[in-house]
Amino acid sequence: MALFTKEEALDYHSKGRKGKVEVVPVKPCKSQKHLSLAYSPGVAQPCLAIAKDPSLAYEYTAKGNLVAVVSNGTAVLGLGNIGALAGKPVMEGKGVLFKMFADIDVYDINIGTEDPDKLIECVKLLEPTFGGINLEDIKAPECFRIEEELKAQMNIPVFHDDQHGTAIISGAGIINALAITGKRIEDLKVVVSGAGAGATACTKFYIGMGVRRENVFMFDSRGLIHQGREKLTPQKRYFAQDKDYGTLAEVIRGADMFLGLSTKDVLTQDMVRSMADHPIIFACANPDPEITYEDAKAARPDCIMGTGRSDFPNQINNVLGFPSIFRGALDTRATAINEDMKLAAANALAALAKEPVSEDINALYGRTLSFGPDYIIPSPFDPRVLEWVASAVAKAAMDSGVATVQLDLDAYRESLRARLAGVKERIALVVDYYGLDF
């Protein structure tokens, strides 16, 4: 059942100040002295200092807390290639989530080109402004090359959330599903429906966690990806099985896990019944999963089921990842978000799901959340997510050598708790100022 009407959605974006974000000064400008400090001639002093020592940009500007959400609108979730302008509301929304969940400021950069070379050049030239780059809603296979080249050419974190966000959150789910079922990750037979950016990155992440590549069976719109097929992209060729083992219904027999990042109704109840004991089913197609929660549970009550939807248990929600991951990366001034940092985020989320949940969070869901088959991934509204994930990512950044600032982790955790409380108070004041009620 829809939570809102079309008119309510349009009103939300249009009433009061248009859109969802604004830029607010954080220094006073109430006097001539303030004006002189903010601009000329006072601004010359930090300019000269940064010219001598570029690292001081993190001291005298907002660079260290500023992320660019970059898109060309070619693969907007659920909407397809609608273009950069039509995709702008999504990118503004991403900025809201960065701010609400991690106190990170965002400029959405909507680039009007489908040419990967032009997009790469444009983003690369933005490095002086931003502390990090979040690539968003860029179609495959171009997104792979764009991220790879920007990571190689830029000295700030570049992270394509459509790929790695889902991988990290679902990776946390796998860690806890294995703990519940007693299965070993190296023994899992994994069937994947979809071969786009998200499915590719998820599966590679699982292999990094210990899944054996020969145990992965990936399907695209043409069927099983195998070595006998022609015109496979390099990304698909990486997952190609040695031969054609048959249809999805044939291959899924005895499988321990199904990952879906494709389209609704791909997975049937008969297929679910044919899977191994205690199957792990992550059906992440949006807005309608490959199989509904009710149908999967009816077919196999012993399954551990996750979807991308908030109205079912175990929501695989990227907001559990990207805000806190960037928080840890920015605060250590990391030059990249590497595999160690991604795995640290997944492990932190998995550990948090085992912790008792406060009554106010339980009230949001109308039930008691406790670790088990229907609670393997923490709630995105749990305020501890920022503290646990950002500190784990920061530690991994320092341990892996990509951090350029060393943090006292105990003090850092305390500062994260205070930061989250402060940003929610400030945002509430702004919303009250505009007098909006939805």
N, C-alpha and C positions, 0 to 999 in steps of 0.2 A: 504494500500500500504506500503510495507516495506521501512524503512528509510535507509537501508544499505544492502549490499550483504554479503554472507557467507565469501567471501575473505576479505572484509573490516573488518568484525568482527575479523577474525583471524589475520589480519595485525595489528589491534589496540592492540591486546594482545602480539604480537611477535616482532614488530619493536622496534629498540632501546634497552633500558633495558627491559628484559623479564618480563612479568607480568604487574601489575598495581601499585605496591607499593614499597617503599624502606625505610630504616631507615637512618635518617639524624641526625648527632650530633647537639646539640644546645649550646654547650660550645666550646670555642676555643681550638685548639690543635696545636699551631704553634711554640712552644718553649719547651725546656726541663722542664721549670717550669710548663707549661700547662700539659705536659705528666705526671709529678709527681703528679699534683693535680687530674688529671683524673683517674689515676690508682695508683700504689704504689709509694711512701708511703702515699700520701695525702688522698687516699680513706679510709684509716683506721679510720679517724676522724668521718665521717658520719656513718660508720659501728658501731663504738663503741657507738655513740649517739643513734642509732636505737636499739642496743642491750639493752640499759638502758630504752629507751622509744619507744616502737614500733610505736606509732603514728607519730614519726618523719620521718617515711618512706615517708609520704606524703609531707614532707618538703624537703628531700634530694634526693628523687628518682622520677621517672616518674609515680609511681604507681597511683597517684591521677588523672592522665589524660590518663590512659591506660585501654582499654577494650579488653577482649578476645572474638572473634567471634568463637564459638565452634560448630562444626558439625561432624556428621559421614556420611553425604551424603545419608541418607536413604529416604529423601523426598524432593528432590530438586525441586523447583517450576517449573512445566511444564515438568520435565524430569524424576521424580520418583527416584527410588533407584539406583543411578549411582555410589555410593561409595564415600569415603572421598577424594580420590585423584582427581577424575573427578569433584567433587564439589568445589575444591579449587578456581577456577576462580570466582565463585559466592561469596565466603567468602572474597577474595581480593577486589571484587567490593563493598562489604558491608563496608570494611575498607575505601575505597575511599569516600563513602557517609558519614560515621562518620566524616572524616576529613573535607570534603568540607562544610558540613552543620552545624558542631558544633565544629570543631577544636579538635576532640578527636582522639588520636592515637590508633591503633588497631594492634594486632597480630592475624592472623587467625590460629586457632588450629584445624587441621583436624585429627580426631581420627579414626584409622582403626579398629573399632569394632562395632558390632551390639548388643553387650551384655550391657544392661543398667547398670548393677552393675560395670562393668569395666569402662564405660564412667563416671559414677558418681564418682568413686574413682579417676580417672584421673583428672577430673575438680576440685574436692575438694582440691587436692594437689597443685593446681595452685594459691590458694588464696594469698600467699605472693607476687606474681608478679603483680596482677591486682587489679584495683579499681572497676571493674564490669565484669559480665559475660553475654554476649548475646548469647543465644542458638539459633541455626538456622538450619532449614531443617532436623529435626529429626522426624521420622515417629511416628504417633499415633498407639496404645495408649501409647507406651513407653515414649513419650515426656512428658506426664502428670506426670508420676512418677519421671522421671529424674528431671524435674523442681521442683517438690514438695520437693523431698529429698535434692536437692542442696540448696534450699531456707532455709530449716530447719537446714542444717549443716554448711552453710557459713555465714560469717558476712559482706558480701559485696552484692550489688544488683545482683540478678540473674533474667533475663528477657528473656522469649521465645518469640521473636518478631513475629513468625508465628501465635502465639495465640493472644497476647495482642495488637500488632501493628494495625492489621486490626480492632480489636474491638474498639480501641480508636479513630481512624480516622473515622470509620463509625458511632461511637457514636456521634461525633461532627456533622456529617451529619444529624443524627436523631434529635438532638437538634434543628437544624435550619429548618429541614423539618416540625417539629411540630410547630415552630413559624410561618411558612408560611401557613400551612393548618389549624391551629387552633385546631388540634387534641390533645388529652391528652394521655400521654405515658401509663398511666394505662389502657386505653381503647383499645390499639392497639392489633389487632389479627396479629400475626407474623408467617409466614410460612418460614421455613428454608430448603434449599436443600443442603445437605452435613452434615456430622457428624464427621468430622475430627478435628484436633487441632484448626484451625481457626474458624470454625463454632461453635464449643463448647465454645471457649473463647468469641467470639462475643456475643453469646446468653446469657451467664452468665453475661457479662458486661451490656447488655441491662436490664437484670433482676435487677442488682444492681442499674440501673438508674431509675427503676420503672415499667418496663414491668412485667405483671403478668405471672408467670410460667405456669399457666393453659391456658394461651392464646398463648402459643408457640407450634407449630406443626412442628416437625423436621423429615425430611426424609433422609434416607441413601439409599444405592443401593438396599435394600430389601423392601423399602416402608416406611410408617409412623412408627415411633418408638412409641410403645405402650406396656402396661403392659402384654398383652397376648403373646408377643414374647419371645422366649427362647434365652439364651446365650447373653444377653445384657451386655456390659461392664458397669462398674459403671458410667462412664461419660454419656453413652446413657440412662441408667436407670433414671438418674436425670431428663431427659426431657421427659420421657415416658408419653404419654397420657393415660387416664383411659381405653380407648378401641380403636379399629381400626375405624377411621372415614372415611377411603377410600383412594382413589388415590390422587396424587398431584392436578390433575384437579378438583377433588371434594372438597378437603379441602380448596383450595385457593379462592373459591367463597366467596366474601365479606371480604377478608383479607385486612388489611390496609398496610401490609408491606411484601415484599419478600426479603429474604437474600439468595444469592446463593454463595456457595463456593464448587462447585461440578464440573460440566462439561457443555460444550456448548449445546445449543438447548434444554435444559431441560424445559424452560419456553416458552410456545407458546403465540401467540397473542390472541387466544381465552381465555386462562387463564388470561391474563392481563385485557382483557375486563370484565371479571367476578369479578374483585377485587372491593373494595370499592372506593368511590370518592377520588380523589387526592392520588392514591396509591404511596407508597414509594418503589422503586425497586432498590436494590443494587445487581447487577449481577456481581460478582467478580471473576468468573472463568477466568483463564489466559491460553493462550493468547486470547481465544475466550469466551466471556461471555455467560451466560445461555440464554440470548436473547440480540440481538444487540440494541444499542441505537435507531437506526432508526425504527426498528420494534416495540419497546416498545412505542415510541412516536406516531407512526402511529396508533397503537391500542388504546392508551389512551393519547391524547395530554395533559391531566391534570396531568400526572404522574411526580414524581420527581425521576429522574433516575441517578444512579451512577454506575461506573464500575471500574475495575482496570487499564483501558487503558488511555493513555495520549491524544489520539486523540478524546475523547469524553468529554463532560462537567462532572464535579464532580468526578474527578479521586480519588479513595480511595487508596492513595499512602502512604505506611508505612514510607517513608522518611520524611513525615510531623511529625512523632512521635519519633522513636527511637533515632535519634541523640540529639534532644533537651531534651528528657526525661532523657537520660543518663547524659547530661550536667548538668541538675539541680540536679540529684542524686549525681554525682561525686563532684560537688562544695559544697554540704552540707555534703559530706562524709556520705551519708545515708547508713544504714545497709540493706536496702531493697527498692524495688519499690513496694509500697502498693497500695491498691484500691483508697485511697484518692488522691495519686499522679497521677494515671491513669485518674481518673475523672477530676482532675484539668487540665490535658493536653487536654482532650476532650472539656471542657468548654472554654479553652483559644483559641483553634482552631475555635470553633463555634463563639466566639466573634470577632476574627480577620476577619472572612469571612464577617462580617457586615461593616467593615471599607472600606473607599475608596481605590482603587488600583492605584498604580502609573502608569504613561504612559509607562515606560520601561517594566513593567510586562505585560501590555495590548498588547504591541507590540509583545511580544513573542507568544501570542495566536492569534494575528490578529483580536482581538475584544475587546470591552470594558467589563471588568469584574465588575459586581456589584451584590450585594446580591439579590438573587431571586432563582427560581426553578432550573436554570442552573448554579448557583454559590452559593452552600451551604458549600463548603469546600475550604479553601484558596489554592492558588498556592504554590507548594513546592519551587518555586523560589522567593517567597516573603521574603526578608531578615528579616522581622519582626517576622517570625515564631520562630526563635531561641530565641529572646528576650521575646516574649509573653509566649511561652510554657515552656522554661527553668525556667523563674522566677516564673511561676505558680506552676511548679513541686517543685521548691525549697521551696516556701512558704508552700505547702502542706506537704513536708517532715518535715519542722520545726514544723508546727502546729500539725502534727500527732505523733511526738516524735521519728521518725526514723533518724532525722538529728543529726550528732555529731558536726556540725559547724553551727553557727548562722550567717546569712548574713544580711547586710543592703540592702534591696531589690532595693531601688532607685539607689544606687551605683552599684549594681549587674547588673541591666538592662543596665546601661551605659557601663559597662565592656564587656557585651555580644556584644553590637554593635561594639565596637572596636576590639574585638577578631575575629569576623567574617570578618571584613574588612582586618585584618592582615593576616589571613590564606589564603585568596584568592590571596593576593599579593605574598605570599611566594610560593604557588603552581604554580602560573603563571611563576615565575622566574625559577622554576625547569623544567617545561615543555619547556620553551624557551631554557634552557640550553641543553636539549637533541635534540632540533631542530625538534620536531615532529609536524606534521600538519595533522589533520584528518577532 
